[in-house]
Amino acid sequence: MTEDEIYNMLDRDRLEERNAKKVTRKVLIKAVDDTNNSKLFDTINDCIAYLNSIAPSNKTTLYRRIESQKPYHGFICQ
């Protein structure tokens, strides 16, 4: 193989790997109180935009709350 062929092959592999890692994560938030208030968001950013309308929010804290299953602005996030 020539250097150009190897370079092109590595570029394709990198692109495939990067695209494989881009997994959209759906986020479900449920109200902590007993109401059946729940919302499903297609991305973390959509969820953050909604939570920002309630109170200042950020992705890092949301990720931590999802993993710990602790309430965040009155919602359990999954």
mmCIF file of the N, C-alpha and C atoms, coordinates in Angstrom:
data_MODEL
# 
_entry.id   MODEL 
# 
loop_
_atom_site.group_PDB 
_atom_site.id 
_atom_site.type_symbol 
_atom_site.label_atom_id 
_atom_site.label_alt_id 
_atom_site.label_comp_id 
_atom_site.label_asym_id 
_atom_site.label_entity_id 
_atom_site.label_seq_id 
_atom_site.pdbx_PDB_ins_code 
_atom_site.Cartn_x 
_atom_site.Cartn_y 
_atom_site.Cartn_z 
_atom_site.occupancy 
_atom_site.B_iso_or_equiv 
_atom_site.pdbx_formal_charge 
_atom_site.auth_seq_id 
_atom_site.auth_comp_id 
_atom_site.auth_asym_id 
_atom_site.auth_atom_id 
_atom_site.pdbx_PDB_model_num 
ATOM 1   N N  . MET A 1 1  ? 0.838   -1.182 0.000  1.00 0.00 ? 1  MET A N  1 
ATOM 2   C CA . MET A 1 1  ? 0.000   0.000  0.000  1.00 0.00 ? 1  MET A CA 1 
ATOM 3   C C  . MET A 1 1  ? 0.884   1.247  0.000  1.00 0.00 ? 1  MET A C  1 
ATOM 4   N N  . THR A 1 2  ? 0.392   2.244  -0.668 1.00 0.00 ? 2  THR A N  1 
ATOM 5   C CA . THR A 1 2  ? 1.128   3.497  -0.678 1.00 0.00 ? 2  THR A CA 1 
ATOM 6   C C  . THR A 1 2  ? 0.768   4.302  0.573  1.00 0.00 ? 2  THR A C  1 
ATOM 7   N N  . GLU A 1 3  ? 1.536   5.336  0.820  1.00 0.00 ? 3  GLU A N  1 
ATOM 8   C CA . GLU A 1 3  ? 1.253   6.190  1.977  1.00 0.00 ? 3  GLU A CA 1 
ATOM 9   C C  . GLU A 1 3  ? -0.110  6.850  1.862  1.00 0.00 ? 3  GLU A C  1 
ATOM 10  N N  . ASP A 1 4  ? -0.460  7.285  0.663  1.00 0.00 ? 4  ASP A N  1 
ATOM 11  C CA . ASP A 1 4  ? -1.765  7.917  0.457  1.00 0.00 ? 4  ASP A CA 1 
ATOM 12  C C  . ASP A 1 4  ? -2.916  6.954  0.739  1.00 0.00 ? 4  ASP A C  1 
ATOM 13  N N  . GLU A 1 5  ? -2.767  5.709  0.326  1.00 0.00 ? 5  GLU A N  1 
ATOM 14  C CA . GLU A 1 5  ? -3.814  4.708  0.579  1.00 0.00 ? 5  GLU A CA 1 
ATOM 15  C C  . GLU A 1 5  ? -3.963  4.456  2.078  1.00 0.00 ? 5  GLU A C  1 
ATOM 16  N N  . ILE A 1 6  ? -2.850  4.369  2.770  1.00 0.00 ? 6  ILE A N  1 
ATOM 17  C CA . ILE A 1 6  ? -2.882  4.151  4.219  1.00 0.00 ? 6  ILE A CA 1 
ATOM 18  C C  . ILE A 1 6  ? -3.517  5.357  4.906  1.00 0.00 ? 6  ILE A C  1 
ATOM 19  N N  . TYR A 1 7  ? -3.141  6.562  4.491  1.00 0.00 ? 7  TYR A N  1 
ATOM 20  C CA . TYR A 1 7  ? -3.706  7.780  5.056  1.00 0.00 ? 7  TYR A CA 1 
ATOM 21  C C  . TYR A 1 7  ? -5.225  7.824  4.855  1.00 0.00 ? 7  TYR A C  1 
ATOM 22  N N  . ASN A 1 8  ? -5.668  7.504  3.653  1.00 0.00 ? 8  ASN A N  1 
ATOM 23  C CA . ASN A 1 8  ? -7.106  7.500  3.359  1.00 0.00 ? 8  ASN A CA 1 
ATOM 24  C C  . ASN A 1 8  ? -7.846  6.433  4.171  1.00 0.00 ? 8  ASN A C  1 
ATOM 25  N N  . MET A 1 9  ? -7.230  5.274  4.319  1.00 0.00 ? 9  MET A N  1 
ATOM 26  C CA . MET A 1 9  ? -7.840  4.199  5.102  1.00 0.00 ? 9  MET A CA 1 
ATOM 27  C C  . MET A 1 9  ? -7.984  4.626  6.568  1.00 0.00 ? 9  MET A C  1 
ATOM 28  N N  . LEU A 1 10 ? -6.940  5.243  7.123  1.00 0.00 ? 10 LEU A N  1 
ATOM 29  C CA . LEU A 1 10 ? -6.996  5.710  8.511  1.00 0.00 ? 10 LEU A CA 1 
ATOM 30  C C  . LEU A 1 10 ? -8.037  6.810  8.681  1.00 0.00 ? 10 LEU A C  1 
ATOM 31  N N  . ASP A 1 11 ? -8.147  7.706  7.715  1.00 0.00 ? 11 ASP A N  1 
ATOM 32  C CA . ASP A 1 11 ? -9.180  8.747  7.779  1.00 0.00 ? 11 ASP A CA 1 
ATOM 33  C C  . ASP A 1 11 ? -10.580 8.147  7.799  1.00 0.00 ? 11 ASP A C  1 
ATOM 34  N N  . ARG A 1 12 ? -10.815 7.147  6.960  1.00 0.00 ? 12 ARG A N  1 
ATOM 35  C CA . ARG A 1 12 ? -12.134 6.484  6.948  1.00 0.00 ? 12 ARG A CA 1 
ATOM 36  C C  . ARG A 1 12 ? -12.411 5.809  8.284  1.00 0.00 ? 12 ARG A C  1 
ATOM 37  N N  . ASP A 1 13 ? -11.389 5.143  8.829  1.00 0.00 ? 13 ASP A N  1 
ATOM 38  C CA . ASP A 1 13 ? -11.555 4.471  10.124 1.00 0.00 ? 13 ASP A CA 1 
ATOM 39  C C  . ASP A 1 13 ? -11.847 5.468  11.240 1.00 0.00 ? 13 ASP A C  1 
ATOM 40  N N  . ARG A 1 14 ? -11.148 6.593  11.246 1.00 0.00 ? 14 ARG A N  1 
ATOM 41  C CA . ARG A 1 14 ? -11.386 7.622  12.261 1.00 0.00 ? 14 ARG A CA 1 
ATOM 42  C C  . ARG A 1 14 ? -12.794 8.185  12.153 1.00 0.00 ? 14 ARG A C  1 
ATOM 43  N N  . LEU A 1 15 ? -13.231 8.423  10.920 1.00 0.00 ? 15 LEU A N  1 
ATOM 44  C CA . LEU A 1 15 ? -14.567 8.954  10.702 1.00 0.00 ? 15 LEU A CA 1 
ATOM 45  C C  . LEU A 1 15 ? -15.637 7.966  11.159 1.00 0.00 ? 15 LEU A C  1 
ATOM 46  N N  . GLU A 1 16 ? -15.458 6.697  10.842 1.00 0.00 ? 16 GLU A N  1 
ATOM 47  C CA . GLU A 1 16 ? -16.409 5.672  11.287 1.00 0.00 ? 16 GLU A CA 1 
ATOM 48  C C  . GLU A 1 16 ? -16.446 5.577  12.803 1.00 0.00 ? 16 GLU A C  1 
ATOM 49  N N  . GLU A 1 17 ? -15.288 5.635  13.431 1.00 0.00 ? 17 GLU A N  1 
ATOM 50  C CA . GLU A 1 17 ? -15.206 5.554  14.896 1.00 0.00 ? 17 GLU A CA 1 
ATOM 51  C C  . GLU A 1 17 ? -15.894 6.748  15.545 1.00 0.00 ? 17 GLU A C  1 
ATOM 52  N N  . ARG A 1 18 ? -15.652 7.932  15.001 1.00 0.00 ? 18 ARG A N  1 
ATOM 53  C CA . ARG A 1 18 ? -16.270 9.133  15.560 1.00 0.00 ? 18 ARG A CA 1 
ATOM 54  C C  . ARG A 1 18 ? -17.784 9.084  15.395 1.00 0.00 ? 18 ARG A C  1 
ATOM 55  N N  . ASN A 1 19 ? -18.261 8.634  14.244 1.00 0.00 ? 19 ASN A N  1 
ATOM 56  C CA . ASN A 1 19 ? -19.704 8.544  14.021 1.00 0.00 ? 19 ASN A CA 1 
ATOM 57  C C  . ASN A 1 19 ? -20.344 7.485  14.903 1.00 0.00 ? 19 ASN A C  1 
ATOM 58  N N  . ALA A 1 20 ? -19.614 6.412  15.187 1.00 0.00 ? 20 ALA A N  1 
ATOM 59  C CA . ALA A 1 20 ? -20.139 5.356  16.055 1.00 0.00 ? 20 ALA A CA 1 
ATOM 60  C C  . ALA A 1 20 ? -20.296 5.865  17.483 1.00 0.00 ? 20 ALA A C  1 
ATOM 61  N N  . LYS A 1 21 ? -19.440 6.782  17.906 1.00 0.00 ? 21 LYS A N  1 
ATOM 62  C CA . LYS A 1 21 ? -19.509 7.313  19.269 1.00 0.00 ? 21 LYS A CA 1 
ATOM 63  C C  . LYS A 1 21 ? -20.603 8.347  19.431 1.00 0.00 ? 21 LYS A C  1 
ATOM 64  N N  . LYS A 1 22 ? -21.059 8.921  18.348 1.00 0.00 ? 22 LYS A N  1 
ATOM 65  C CA . LYS A 1 22 ? -22.107 9.942  18.420 1.00 0.00 ? 22 LYS A CA 1 
ATOM 66  C C  . LYS A 1 22 ? -23.452 9.266  18.616 1.00 0.00 ? 22 LYS A C  1 
ATOM 67  N N  . VAL A 1 23 ? -23.747 8.965  19.835 1.00 0.00 ? 23 VAL A N  1 
ATOM 68  C CA . VAL A 1 23 ? -25.016 8.335  20.174 1.00 0.00 ? 23 VAL A CA 1 
ATOM 69  C C  . VAL A 1 23 ? -25.889 9.398  20.815 1.00 0.00 ? 23 VAL A C  1 
ATOM 70  N N  . THR A 1 24 ? -27.033 9.611  20.229 1.00 0.00 ? 24 THR A N  1 
ATOM 71  C CA . THR A 1 24 ? -27.934 10.561 20.856 1.00 0.00 ? 24 THR A CA 1 
ATOM 72  C C  . THR A 1 24 ? -28.578 9.887  22.050 1.00 0.00 ? 24 THR A C  1 
ATOM 73  N N  . ARG A 1 25 ? -28.584 10.583 23.111 1.00 0.00 ? 25 ARG A N  1 
ATOM 74  C CA . ARG A 1 25 ? -29.118 10.027 24.339 1.00 0.00 ? 25 ARG A CA 1 
ATOM 75  C C  . ARG A 1 25 ? -30.442 10.696 24.649 1.00 0.00 ? 25 ARG A C  1 
ATOM 76  N N  . LYS A 1 26 ? -31.464 9.896  24.735 1.00 0.00 ? 26 LYS A N  1 
ATOM 77  C CA . LYS A 1 26 ? -32.770 10.427 25.100 1.00 0.00 ? 26 LYS A CA 1 
ATOM 78  C C  . LYS A 1 26 ? -32.799 10.586 26.616 1.00 0.00 ? 26 LYS A C  1 
ATOM 79  N N  . VAL A 1 27 ? -33.418 11.649 27.058 1.00 0.00 ? 27 VAL A N  1 
ATOM 80  C CA . VAL A 1 27 ? -33.488 11.939 28.486 1.00 0.00 ? 27 VAL A CA 1 
ATOM 81  C C  . VAL A 1 27 ? -34.954 12.013 28.883 1.00 0.00 ? 27 VAL A C  1 
ATOM 82  N N  . LEU A 1 28 ? -35.305 11.245 29.890 1.00 0.00 ? 28 LEU A N  1 
ATOM 83  C CA . LEU A 1 28 ? -36.648 11.270 30.450 1.00 0.00 ? 28 LEU A CA 1 
ATOM 84  C C  . LEU A 1 28 ? -36.565 11.940 31.804 1.00 0.00 ? 28 LEU A C  1 
ATOM 85  N N  . ILE A 1 29 ? -37.417 12.941 32.025 1.00 0.00 ? 29 ILE A N  1 
ATOM 86  C CA . ILE A 1 29 ? -37.469 13.558 33.345 1.00 0.00 ? 29 ILE A CA 1 
ATOM 87  C C  . ILE A 1 29 ? -38.872 13.375 33.902 1.00 0.00 ? 29 ILE A C  1 
ATOM 88  N N  . LYS A 1 30 ? -38.921 13.010 35.166 1.00 0.00 ? 30 LYS A N  1 
ATOM 89  C CA . LYS A 1 30 ? -40.199 12.799 35.864 1.00 0.00 ? 30 LYS A CA 1 
ATOM 90  C C  . LYS A 1 30 ? -40.232 13.702 37.082 1.00 0.00 ? 30 LYS A C  1 
ATOM 91  N N  . ALA A 1 31 ? -41.390 14.283 37.331 1.00 0.00 ? 31 ALA A N  1 
ATOM 92  C CA . ALA A 1 31 ? -41.541 15.148 38.499 1.00 0.00 ? 31 ALA A CA 1 
ATOM 93  C C  . ALA A 1 31 ? -41.371 14.331 39.772 1.00 0.00 ? 31 ALA A C  1 
ATOM 94  N N  . VAL A 1 32 ? -40.740 14.929 40.773 1.00 0.00 ? 32 VAL A N  1 
ATOM 95  C CA . VAL A 1 32 ? -40.501 14.248 42.042 1.00 0.00 ? 32 VAL A CA 1 
ATOM 96  C C  . VAL A 1 32 ? -41.810 14.043 42.796 1.00 0.00 ? 32 VAL A C  1 
ATOM 97  N N  . ASP A 1 33 ? -42.701 15.024 42.724 1.00 0.00 ? 33 ASP A N  1 
ATOM 98  C CA . ASP A 1 33 ? -43.969 14.872 43.434 1.00 0.00 ? 33 ASP A CA 1 
ATOM 99  C C  . ASP A 1 33 ? -44.817 13.797 42.745 1.00 0.00 ? 33 ASP A C  1 
ATOM 100 N N  . ASP A 1 34 ? -45.951 13.493 43.276 1.00 0.00 ? 34 ASP A N  1 
ATOM 101 C CA . ASP A 1 34 ? -46.756 12.377 42.785 1.00 0.00 ? 34 ASP A CA 1 
ATOM 102 C C  . ASP A 1 34 ? -47.519 12.664 41.494 1.00 0.00 ? 34 ASP A C  1 
ATOM 103 N N  . THR A 1 35 ? -47.355 13.837 40.912 1.00 0.00 ? 35 THR A N  1 
ATOM 104 C CA . THR A 1 35 ? -48.042 14.097 39.652 1.00 0.00 ? 35 THR A CA 1 
ATOM 105 C C  . THR A 1 35 ? -47.402 13.260 38.552 1.00 0.00 ? 35 THR A C  1 
ATOM 106 N N  . ASN A 1 36 ? -48.150 13.015 37.526 1.00 0.00 ? 36 ASN A N  1 
ATOM 107 C CA . ASN A 1 36 ? -47.626 12.224 36.408 1.00 0.00 ? 36 ASN A CA 1 
ATOM 108 C C  . ASN A 1 36 ? -46.952 13.123 35.384 1.00 0.00 ? 36 ASN A C  1 
ATOM 109 N N  . ASN A 1 37 ? -46.289 14.157 35.846 1.00 0.00 ? 37 ASN A N  1 
ATOM 110 C CA . ASN A 1 37 ? -45.619 15.098 34.967 1.00 0.00 ? 37 ASN A CA 1 
ATOM 111 C C  . ASN A 1 37 ? -44.272 14.516 34.544 1.00 0.00 ? 37 ASN A C  1 
ATOM 112 N N  . SER A 1 38 ? -44.159 14.102 33.281 1.00 0.00 ? 38 SER A N  1 
ATOM 113 C CA . SER A 1 38 ? -42.888 13.612 32.767 1.00 0.00 ? 38 SER A CA 1 
ATOM 114 C C  . SER A 1 38 ? -42.724 14.104 31.333 1.00 0.00 ? 38 SER A C  1 
ATOM 115 N N  . LYS A 1 39 ? -41.476 14.262 30.930 1.00 0.00 ? 39 LYS A N  1 
ATOM 116 C CA . LYS A 1 39 ? -41.160 14.734 29.587 1.00 0.00 ? 39 LYS A CA 1 
ATOM 117 C C  . LYS A 1 39 ? -39.999 13.920 29.044 1.00 0.00 ? 39 LYS A C  1 
ATOM 118 N N  . LEU A 1 40 ? -40.028 13.680 27.738 1.00 0.00 ? 40 LEU A N  1 
ATOM 119 C CA . LEU A 1 40 ? -38.954 12.959 27.071 1.00 0.00 ? 40 LEU A CA 1 
ATOM 120 C C  . LEU A 1 40 ? -38.274 13.910 26.099 1.00 0.00 ? 40 LEU A C  1 
ATOM 121 N N  . PHE A 1 41 ? -36.948 13.999 26.189 1.00 0.00 ? 41 PHE A N  1 
ATOM 122 C CA . PHE A 1 41 ? -36.164 14.867 25.320 1.00 0.00 ? 41 PHE A CA 1 
ATOM 123 C C  . PHE A 1 41 ? -35.242 14.021 24.466 1.00 0.00 ? 41 PHE A C  1 
ATOM 124 N N  . ASP A 1 42 ? -35.028 14.447 23.233 1.00 0.00 ? 42 ASP A N  1 
ATOM 125 C CA . ASP A 1 42 ? -34.176 13.698 22.307 1.00 0.00 ? 42 ASP A CA 1 
ATOM 126 C C  . ASP A 1 42 ? -32.696 13.835 22.622 1.00 0.00 ? 42 ASP A C  1 
ATOM 127 N N  . THR A 1 43 ? -32.309 14.958 23.204 1.00 0.00 ? 43 THR A N  1 
ATOM 128 C CA . THR A 1 43 ? -30.903 15.180 23.517 1.00 0.00 ? 43 THR A CA 1 
ATOM 129 C C  . THR A 1 43 ? -30.755 15.819 24.890 1.00 0.00 ? 43 THR A C  1 
ATOM 130 N N  . ILE A 1 44 ? -29.547 15.728 25.399 1.00 0.00 ? 44 ILE A N  1 
ATOM 131 C CA . ILE A 1 44 ? -29.219 16.384 26.671 1.00 0.00 ? 44 ILE A CA 1 
ATOM 132 C C  . ILE A 1 44 ? -29.418 17.890 26.530 1.00 0.00 ? 44 ILE A C  1 
ATOM 133 N N  . ASN A 1 45 ? -29.012 18.445 25.394 1.00 0.00 ? 45 ASN A N  1 
ATOM 134 C CA . ASN A 1 45 ? -29.135 19.894 25.193 1.00 0.00 ? 45 ASN A CA 1 
ATOM 135 C C  . ASN A 1 45 ? -30.588 20.348 25.237 1.00 0.00 ? 45 ASN A C  1 
ATOM 136 N N  . ASP A 1 46 ? -31.505 19.562 24.662 1.00 0.00 ? 46 ASP A N  1 
ATOM 137 C CA . ASP A 1 46 ? -32.929 19.915 24.730 1.00 0.00 ? 46 ASP A CA 1 
ATOM 138 C C  . ASP A 1 46 ? -33.413 19.905 26.176 1.00 0.00 ? 46 ASP A C  1 
ATOM 139 N N  . CYS A 1 47 ? -32.960 18.922 26.932 1.00 0.00 ? 47 CYS A N  1 
ATOM 140 C CA . CYS A 1 47 ? -33.346 18.823 28.336 1.00 0.00 ? 47 CYS A CA 1 
ATOM 141 C C  . CYS A 1 47 ? -32.802 20.017 29.123 1.00 0.00 ? 47 CYS A C  1 
ATOM 142 N N  . ILE A 1 48 ? -31.544 20.384 28.865 1.00 0.00 ? 48 ILE A N  1 
ATOM 143 C CA . ILE A 1 48 ? -30.941 21.531 29.546 1.00 0.00 ? 48 ILE A CA 1 
ATOM 144 C C  . ILE A 1 48 ? -31.693 22.811 29.203 1.00 0.00 ? 48 ILE A C  1 
ATOM 145 N N  . ALA A 1 49 ? -32.093 22.963 27.950 1.00 0.00 ? 49 ALA A N  1 
ATOM 146 C CA . ALA A 1 49 ? -32.846 24.164 27.549 1.00 0.00 ? 49 ALA A CA 1 
ATOM 147 C C  . ALA A 1 49 ? -34.152 24.251 28.332 1.00 0.00 ? 49 ALA A C  1 
ATOM 148 N N  . TYR A 1 50 ? -34.831 23.112 28.498 1.00 0.00 ? 50 TYR A N  1 
ATOM 149 C CA . TYR A 1 50 ? -36.078 23.098 29.268 1.00 0.00 ? 50 TYR A CA 1 
ATOM 150 C C  . TYR A 1 50 ? -35.801 23.415 30.744 1.00 0.00 ? 50 TYR A C  1 
ATOM 151 N N  . LEU A 1 51 ? -34.796 22.767 31.309 1.00 0.00 ? 51 LEU A N  1 
ATOM 152 C CA . LEU A 1 51 ? -34.491 22.993 32.721 1.00 0.00 ? 51 LEU A CA 1 
ATOM 153 C C  . LEU A 1 51 ? -34.020 24.427 32.977 1.00 0.00 ? 51 LEU A C  1 
ATOM 154 N N  . ASN A 1 52 ? -33.367 25.041 31.998 1.00 0.00 ? 52 ASN A N  1 
ATOM 155 C CA . ASN A 1 52 ? -32.954 26.442 32.136 1.00 0.00 ? 52 ASN A CA 1 
ATOM 156 C C  . ASN A 1 52 ? -34.154 27.368 32.226 1.00 0.00 ? 52 ASN A C  1 
ATOM 157 N N  . SER A 1 53 ? -35.290 26.950 31.688 1.00 0.00 ? 53 SER A N  1 
ATOM 158 C CA . SER A 1 53 ? -36.493 27.782 31.808 1.00 0.00 ? 53 SER A CA 1 
ATOM 159 C C  . SER A 1 53 ? -37.034 27.739 33.240 1.00 0.00 ? 53 SER A C  1 
ATOM 160 N N  . ILE A 1 54 ? -36.626 26.714 33.994 1.00 0.00 ? 54 ILE A N  1 
ATOM 161 C CA . ILE A 1 54 ? -37.048 26.585 35.392 1.00 0.00 ? 54 ILE A CA 1 
ATOM 162 C C  . ILE A 1 54 ? -36.031 27.253 36.313 1.00 0.00 ? 54 ILE A C  1 
ATOM 163 N N  . ALA A 1 55 ? -34.765 26.918 36.116 1.00 0.00 ? 55 ALA A N  1 
ATOM 164 C CA . ALA A 1 55 ? -33.661 27.455 36.922 1.00 0.00 ? 55 ALA A CA 1 
ATOM 165 C C  . ALA A 1 55 ? -32.371 27.226 36.148 1.00 0.00 ? 55 ALA A C  1 
ATOM 166 N N  . PRO A 1 56 ? -31.318 27.977 36.444 1.00 0.00 ? 56 PRO A N  1 
ATOM 167 C CA . PRO A 1 56 ? -30.050 27.769 35.738 1.00 0.00 ? 56 PRO A CA 1 
ATOM 168 C C  . PRO A 1 56 ? -29.581 26.318 35.862 1.00 0.00 ? 56 PRO A C  1 
ATOM 169 N N  . SER A 1 57 ? -29.202 25.737 34.737 1.00 0.00 ? 57 SER A N  1 
ATOM 170 C CA . SER A 1 57 ? -28.813 24.323 34.694 1.00 0.00 ? 57 SER A CA 1 
ATOM 171 C C  . SER A 1 57 ? -27.576 24.167 33.827 1.00 0.00 ? 57 SER A C  1 
ATOM 172 N N  . ASN A 1 58 ? -26.855 23.057 34.054 1.00 0.00 ? 58 ASN A N  1 
ATOM 173 C CA . ASN A 1 58 ? -25.737 22.752 33.166 1.00 0.00 ? 58 ASN A CA 1 
ATOM 174 C C  . ASN A 1 58 ? -25.617 21.251 32.950 1.00 0.00 ? 58 ASN A C  1 
ATOM 175 N N  . LYS A 1 59 ? -24.912 20.892 31.868 1.00 0.00 ? 59 LYS A N  1 
ATOM 176 C CA . LYS A 1 59 ? -24.809 19.485 31.467 1.00 0.00 ? 59 LYS A CA 1 
ATOM 177 C C  . LYS A 1 59 ? -24.092 18.631 32.501 1.00 0.00 ? 59 LYS A C  1 
ATOM 178 N N  . THR A 1 60 ? -23.009 19.148 33.041 1.00 0.00 ? 60 THR A N  1 
ATOM 179 C CA . THR A 1 60 ? -22.220 18.361 33.988 1.00 0.00 ? 60 THR A CA 1 
ATOM 180 C C  . THR A 1 60 ? -23.064 17.931 35.181 1.00 0.00 ? 60 THR A C  1 
ATOM 181 N N  . THR A 1 61 ? -23.791 18.869 35.736 1.00 0.00 ? 61 THR A N  1 
ATOM 182 C CA . THR A 1 61 ? -24.640 18.545 36.879 1.00 0.00 ? 61 THR A CA 1 
ATOM 183 C C  . THR A 1 61 ? -25.744 17.582 36.466 1.00 0.00 ? 61 THR A C  1 
ATOM 184 N N  . LEU A 1 62 ? -26.311 17.774 35.289 1.00 0.00 ? 62 LEU A N  1 
ATOM 185 C CA . LEU A 1 62 ? -27.360 16.870 34.820 1.00 0.00 ? 62 LEU A CA 1 
ATOM 186 C C  . LEU A 1 62 ? -26.825 15.453 34.672 1.00 0.00 ? 62 LEU A C  1 
ATOM 187 N N  . TYR A 1 63 ? -25.641 15.290 34.071 1.00 0.00 ? 63 TYR A N  1 
ATOM 188 C CA . TYR A 1 63 ? -25.045 13.957 33.947 1.00 0.00 ? 63 TYR A CA 1 
ATOM 189 C C  . TYR A 1 63 ? -24.858 13.307 35.317 1.00 0.00 ? 63 TYR A C  1 
ATOM 190 N N  . ARG A 1 64 ? -24.359 14.089 36.264 1.00 0.00 ? 64 ARG A N  1 
ATOM 191 C CA . ARG A 1 64 ? -24.150 13.538 37.618 1.00 0.00 ? 64 ARG A CA 1 
ATOM 192 C C  . ARG A 1 64 ? -25.471 13.116 38.253 1.00 0.00 ? 64 ARG A C  1 
ATOM 193 N N  . ARG A 1 65 ? -26.500 13.923 38.078 1.00 0.00 ? 65 ARG A N  1 
ATOM 194 C CA . ARG A 1 65 ? -27.804 13.608 38.667 1.00 0.00 ? 65 ARG A CA 1 
ATOM 195 C C  . ARG A 1 65 ? -28.439 12.399 37.993 1.00 0.00 ? 65 ARG A C  1 
ATOM 196 N N  . ILE A 1 66 ? -28.214 12.227 36.696 1.00 0.00 ? 66 ILE A N  1 
ATOM 197 C CA . ILE A 1 66 ? -28.739 11.045 36.005 1.00 0.00 ? 66 ILE A CA 1 
ATOM 198 C C  . ILE A 1 66 ? -28.106 9.790  36.593 1.00 0.00 ? 66 ILE A C  1 
ATOM 199 N N  . GLU A 1 67 ? -26.784 9.822  36.779 1.00 0.00 ? 67 GLU A N  1 
ATOM 200 C CA . GLU A 1 67 ? -26.086 8.652  37.306 1.00 0.00 ? 67 GLU A CA 1 
ATOM 201 C C  . GLU A 1 67 ? -26.432 8.367  38.759 1.00 0.00 ? 67 GLU A C  1 
ATOM 202 N N  . SER A 1 68 ? -26.620 9.407  39.564 1.00 0.00 ? 68 SER A N  1 
ATOM 203 C CA . SER A 1 68 ? -26.895 9.200  40.986 1.00 0.00 ? 68 SER A CA 1 
ATOM 204 C C  . SER A 1 68 ? -28.379 9.053  41.287 1.00 0.00 ? 68 SER A C  1 
ATOM 205 N N  . GLN A 1 69 ? -29.239 9.322  40.293 1.00 0.00 ? 69 GLN A N  1 
ATOM 206 C CA . GLN A 1 69 ? -30.691 9.260  40.460 1.00 0.00 ? 69 GLN A CA 1 
ATOM 207 C C  . GLN A 1 69 ? -31.194 10.213 41.533 1.00 0.00 ? 69 GLN A C  1 
ATOM 208 N N  . LYS A 1 70 ? -30.502 11.345 41.701 1.00 0.00 ? 70 LYS A N  1 
ATOM 209 C CA . LYS A 1 70 ? -30.947 12.377 42.639 1.00 0.00 ? 70 LYS A CA 1 
ATOM 210 C C  . LYS A 1 70 ? -31.781 13.402 41.882 1.00 0.00 ? 70 LYS A C  1 
ATOM 211 N N  . PRO A 1 71 ? -32.739 14.029 42.543 1.00 0.00 ? 71 PRO A N  1 
ATOM 212 C CA . PRO A 1 71 ? -33.572 15.041 41.876 1.00 0.00 ? 71 PRO A CA 1 
ATOM 213 C C  . PRO A 1 71 ? -32.745 16.235 41.412 1.00 0.00 ? 71 PRO A C  1 
ATOM 214 N N  . TYR A 1 72 ? -33.189 16.812 40.312 1.00 0.00 ? 72 TYR A N  1 
ATOM 215 C CA . TYR A 1 72 ? -32.554 18.005 39.753 1.00 0.00 ? 72 TYR A CA 1 
ATOM 216 C C  . TYR A 1 72 ? -33.670 18.960 39.363 1.00 0.00 ? 72 TYR A C  1 
ATOM 217 N N  . HIS A 1 73 ? -33.779 20.068 40.046 1.00 0.00 ? 73 HIS A N  1 
ATOM 218 C CA . HIS A 1 73 ? -34.838 21.062 39.842 1.00 0.00 ? 73 HIS A CA 1 
ATOM 219 C C  . HIS A 1 73 ? -36.231 20.424 39.929 1.00 0.00 ? 73 HIS A C  1 
ATOM 220 N N  . GLY A 1 74 ? -36.392 19.495 40.847 1.00 0.00 ? 74 GLY A N  1 
ATOM 221 C CA . GLY A 1 74 ? -37.699 18.888 41.061 1.00 0.00 ? 74 GLY A CA 1 
ATOM 222 C C  . GLY A 1 74 ? -38.015 17.725 40.147 1.00 0.00 ? 74 GLY A C  1 
ATOM 223 N N  . PHE A 1 75 ? -37.021 17.248 39.386 1.00 0.00 ? 75 PHE A N  1 
ATOM 224 C CA . PHE A 1 75 ? -37.234 16.143 38.462 1.00 0.00 ? 75 PHE A CA 1 
ATOM 225 C C  . PHE A 1 75 ? -36.197 15.050 38.696 1.00 0.00 ? 75 PHE A C  1 
ATOM 226 N N  . ILE A 1 76 ? -36.611 13.813 38.510 1.00 0.00 ? 76 ILE A N  1 
ATOM 227 C CA . ILE A 1 76 ? -35.685 12.688 38.468 1.00 0.00 ? 76 ILE A CA 1 
ATOM 228 C C  . ILE A 1 76 ? -35.371 12.482 36.993 1.00 0.00 ? 76 ILE A C  1 
ATOM 229 N N  . CYS A 1 77 ? -34.095 12.510 36.648 1.00 0.00 ? 77 CYS A N  1 
ATOM 230 C CA . CYS A 1 77 ? -33.682 12.405 35.253 1.00 0.00 ? 77 CYS A CA 1 
ATOM 231 C C  . CYS A 1 77 ? -33.139 11.006 34.973 1.00 0.00 ? 77 CYS A C  1 
ATOM 232 N N  . GLN A 1 78 ? -33.520 10.476 33.827 1.00 0.00 ? 78 GLN A N  1 
ATOM 233 C CA . GLN A 1 78 ? -33.081 9.132  33.445 1.00 0.00 ? 78 GLN A CA 1 
ATOM 234 C C  . GLN A 1 78 ? -32.593 9.146  32.016 1.00 0.00 ? 78 GLN A C  1 
# 
